[in-house]
Each structure stands twice: as structure tokens, then as C-alpha cells.
Amino acid sequence: MQLEIDIINAFTDTQFGGNSAAVIITKEWLSEPLMQSIAAQNNLSETAFLRRRSDSEYQIRWFSPLTEIDFCGHATLASAFVVFRRHPHFKGLNFFAEAVGNMHISRNSDGLISMDFPSRPPQPLASIPSDLLEGLSITPTEVLRNNQAYFAVYSAEEDILRLQQDAAKLARLAPYDVVVTAQSKKYDFISRYFWPANGGAEDPVTGSIHTGLAPYWGEKLGKPSLIAHQASKRGGLQHCQLEEERVIISGNAVPYLNGIIDVAE
């Protein structure tokens, strides 16, 4: 069986920046073992599989090299980029995922792709896991959590840039990942994302976690519109807009590869 595959760099306007995601569109779902094997072979943060319901409506699932992921923002952006590229007359798309619900995707006149996601703000914790504190080289000033990750908040962005992780200890926090974040001088806030339990040591750019970071920093800074930078080696930029119980996350994407893979079902 031959499948068309695209690899897209998301949340960047440069060729080798942002976070790479593979995108495969099918009429029917492949088997879960096959999707997981393809994602492991690709060895990217995520491979997105889309099941076409109509030209502008798709179901979407995301797989890291290790497991299926409930929600992935950068691979959603990559998927929308692929669909818009194949259908240049489209202005909007509708994606659906079990854990997220309906997501409206639009293409803006400035070239950005905007994704309408549910807001998932983090909540304070009664106690902080020792593996979290021991797994980060700098002690945070505040720790919160949503249904995706622990939020370790710092008072200085320099702490985010020089912080080191102990991946073995952070992996014990499964099923939760860890995001570290601080207010920024150049941007509204910056972050880094560690997910050794679910995908890898450090994710280059993580769209999903900004559905928690944006409402957190929006409340702290008193701003409904924020610009966020994920300070990984590749780096990525996200535009966030708070709208009641939703977060609109926008970004650029750059194509890297289009090809055919041969797999046996």
C-alpha cells in the first residue's frame, strides 16, 4: 500500500525552524499498530493522520514515536497547511478529535493559520511531586497543572534558557509532561516543554500547551492577545488570542518534504 506523506515545519517561517510533523490523509483509518509503526519510523515529535469526511472536514489523530497523543497543536497546524495547499481556494477547515472536540481552522490574509482550541488553564496544586522538583535544575516559584502537564513558573526568562532537566525523573510524572515558563522581555512569555514519558526529551514547539499557557499569562499580564516564544534549539513563535472559553493559536508553517511511503497493512 502506498500513502502520500508530507513533512511540515510548524510555528516557523524558516526552513529548519519550528517543530516538524508528518501528515498522512486517508479515506479510512489505518490500523492503530500501523499508525504507531509509521510514527515510530518517522521519529518526529508527531505524525498526524487525517480521515477525510468531506473536502473541508477531517477527523484527526496524533502519534508520537512512543504512543498516541490526545492533543497536538503543531501537527494540527501542519495538517491544515497541507490541506490548504492542496485546496488553495479554501478559507476554513473543520477538524475533530475525540479528546479536543471540534476545531475550526482558518487561513488569514497575512499568511498565518489560526486554530480555535478549547482553553485549558492550569490549576494550583495542593502538593508538588518530588520528582518534578528534583527533575529540574532550578526550583520554580510556582507549580500548577492541567490535564496535559505540570506548569513550572519562573521569575526570570534566563532561568528558562539555562535550566536543565533530569529526563528519568520527569518521566516518572507520567502521564503528565512538564512545561517551564517565564515572562519575557522581547515576547509576552517564553517556555520549554519536556515530555520524556510520552515522546522525547524536549519538544521543539508545542501548540497544545499554549491552551494553558495563554490563559495563565493572559490573566497575569492582563492581556487578551499574547506573543509566545518556545525557547528550544529550533525555536517557534505562536500568536495567542483569548476568547472566553477558547484560545485562538496562530502560526506560520514551511513545507519540507512530500513523498510516498510503502507500507503493508
N, C-alpha and C positions, 0 to 999 in steps of 0.2 A: 504494500500500500504506500502510495506517495502522498505527502502532505506539504502544502506550501507553508513556509515559515518566514517570519520577519524578526529581526532583532533591532530594537529601537532604544536609543539613549534618551531617557525621560528626565524632565526637570532641568534641562540644559539647552543652550543654543550653540554649544561647541561639540565637535565631533567625538571627543573622547572624555566628555564630562558626564555628569549626572549618573543615573542608575540604569543599567541595561536590563531589558526584559525581552523575552521571546514571545511571539504571538502566533497562535495557530487557530484558524477558524474552520469549523466543520459543520456539517448538516446535523449530525447526531454525535452525542458524546462518545469519545473513545472509552475503553475500559479504564478504571482507576489505576490498575497496575501499569498499564501502558502510559498513561499520562504521567505517572510518577517516574517511570523509567526515562521518558523523554526529558522531563525536568532535570533528573539527575545527570543525564548525558549532556544537556545544555550547560549545566553547572553555573547558571546565572542566579541572581537573587530570586527571581520568579520567572516561570513560564506561564503565560495566560492562555487558557483555552476558551474559545468563544463558540457557543452553539447558536447558529443563526435562526431566529424566529421570523424575521422579515428583513427587508433591506436596512431598516434603521433600528431594529430591536434585537438584542442579543442577551443570552444568559452567559455569565462569565464565571470561571473558576480559576484559582491561582495555586500553583505548586512551586514550593522551594525545592532545592535538591534533596531535602530530607522528608518533607511532608506537605500535605495540602494546607493552605493558609486561608483563614476565614475572610481576610480583607487585605487587599494590596492596592495602594494608590498609584504607584509609579507604573505598574503593569496595566492598570486601567487607563492611564494616560497613553501609554504605548499602544494599547489596543485601539483606543479611539483614534489615534494618529493614523494607524493602518487603515481603519475603516474609512476615515475622511479622505485618505489618499486614494483609495480605490473608488470612492464616490465623491468626487470634488464638488458636486452640486449640493451635498447635504450640509445643513447648518446645525442640525442637532441629532443626537442619538439617545436611545434609552437602553441602559444595561440593567440586569437584575442578578443579584447574588443572594443566596439563602440567608447569610449572616448580616447582610447590609440592607437588603430591600432594593427598591427602585433607585436608580441613579441616572439623573439627566445630564448629558454631556453636550456642551455647545462649543462651537468654534467662533472665536471673536475676530473682529476686524483687524486687531493688532497682531494676529497670529497665535495668540495664546489659546490653549484648550482649557475650558473650565469644567470642573466636575462637582456636582451637587451631592454632598455626602451628609449623613446624619452626624450631628455634633455628639462627641463622646468625651466630655470633660472629665478629668481625673478628680478623685475624691481623697480627702485626708485619710491617713492610716492610724489605727489605734496603736500599732506596734510596727517597727521596721525590721525586716528579716536580717539576721546577722550576715547571711551570705551576700546580701546587697551591699552592706557597709564594708565588708571585707573584700568584696569583689571590685570595688572602685578605689583607686589610689588616693582620691581626695574625698573627704567627708562632705556630703551635701548639706545645705542649710535647711532643706525641706524635702520630704518624700511623700508622694501621692501615688495613686494607681487608678487606672480604668480597666476595662475588660481586656486590654491588649498588653499593657506594660506598666512597670514601675516608672515614675517620673522623679528623677533626682535633680533638684533645682539648686543652682549655684549663684553666688552673688557677683561673680566676675566671669566674663567670657573667656579670659585667659585660662581659667580652670578647665573649661571645656576643651580647649585646644591642647593642653598638656596632660590631661587626665589619661591614665592607663587602666585597663580592665584585667581582671583575672577571669578568663572565659570559663574555666572549670567551675568556679564558684557561682558565677552568674547563670550558668546552665542549670544549676540546682533550683533556680526560681521558676522553672517550667511549671505551667505553660506560659508564664509571663516573660516578656522581654524587658529591656531596660533602656530608657531614653534619658540622656543627661542634657540639661538646657540652662541657658542664662540669657539675660537681656544683653543686647549688642549695641555697640556704638554706630556701626555702619548700617545694620539692619534693625528690625524691631527685636528679634531674638535669634539665637542660633541653637543648634542641637547636634548631638551624635546619637546613633542608635546601635545598641549591642543586642544580638539575638543568637547566642550560641546554642540555645535549646531548640531553635526552630529553623535555622537556616545557615548561619555563619557567624564569624567573629564580629564584624561590623558591617552594617548595611550602608551602601554609599548614599542613597537618598530614600526616605521613607514617607510616602504620601499619607498612608493611613494614620500614622501617629500625629499628624498635624490636625486631625479632627479632635484631638485632645489638647495639643499644644496651643492651637489658635484660640480656643475659648479661655484657656488658662491665662495666656498673656494678654488677650483682649480685655479681660477683667482687670488684670494687674495694671495695664497701661492705659485703660480707658479708651481703647481704640477698636472700632469695628473692622478696620482694614489694616492688615499687617503684612510685612515682607519678612520671610524667614529664609535663613541660610542653614543648610545642613553641612557641617564642617568636616566632612570626610575627605579622604585624599582626592577623590574625583569631584566632590562638591556638587551642590544643587541649590536652585532658587525656587521658592514657592510663594505665590501671591495668595493670601488668605482673606476671605470676606465672611464675617459673621452675620447670619440672618436667622434670628430666632433659634429654632432647634436644628438648624442646618449650618454647614460650613462649606463655602464655595472655595475650592482649591484649584488654582490655575498655574499652568506652566508651559514651557516650550518642550519640543521633542525633536530629535535629529535621527534620521534613518542611518543604519549601519549595514544591514545585510538583508537580502531577500533571496530565498532559495527553496530547494526541495529536499525533504528528508525521506528516506526509505525505511519503513518500519513494518513489522509483521504483527498483526492483531492477534 
